């Protein structure tokens, strides 16, 4: 069984924020047809700016001028206000959406140095680490969230997804059952119930 992350982009000033939720994938087929494949770039506002045309992935040849201008504006804003967590977040999110994960991690960590209680940043880091197959680091970020918020459904769900990815179905079930018990009607609760059905 493979686990496929679902990433949702919502507006945050001029770019999207990444919400980390993982979903199951079984028999090499995506369980949820709304999940974007990592082989194909999502067709949303964030990613369209990286495309020269809709049929090609970003490359040095087709990355738009607008992308470079926005990147430079965000970088300049961060350099001018290095302790402005909103500016840092905008820049880090932009880098993450542009698949410059390592650089994004640097700026997310700068935010945590200013405010270590930012669970949204921890989820963004966990999302990057999961995609990089750095599962220990992804797990650590979610466990840190649970220290301050033991019933955080997203963190619990993510830990189940990591466990399932690593082949530990029993741990995955335990985490997902906790998610369902906390609130079966929430979107994460429903996703956990679906994942439990798929893993059995």
HELIX and SHEET records of a PDB file:
HELIX    1   1 UNK A   45  UNK A   48  1                                   4    
HELIX    2   2 UNK A   65  UNK A   80  1                                  16    
HELIX    3   3 UNK A   85  UNK A   97  1                                  13    
HELIX    4   4 UNK A  101  UNK A  114  1                                  14    
HELIX    5   5 UNK A  119  UNK A  131  1                                  13    
HELIX    6   6 UNK A  135  UNK A  148  1                                  14    
HELIX    7   7 UNK A  153  UNK A  165  1                                  13    
HELIX    8   8 UNK A  169  UNK A  182  1                                  14    
HELIX    9   9 UNK A  187  UNK A  199  1                                  13    
SHEET    1   A 3 UNK A   2  UNK A  12  0                                        
SHEET    2   A 3 UNK A  15  UNK A  26 -1                                        
SHEET    3   A 3 UNK A  29  UNK A  30 -1                                        
END                                                                             
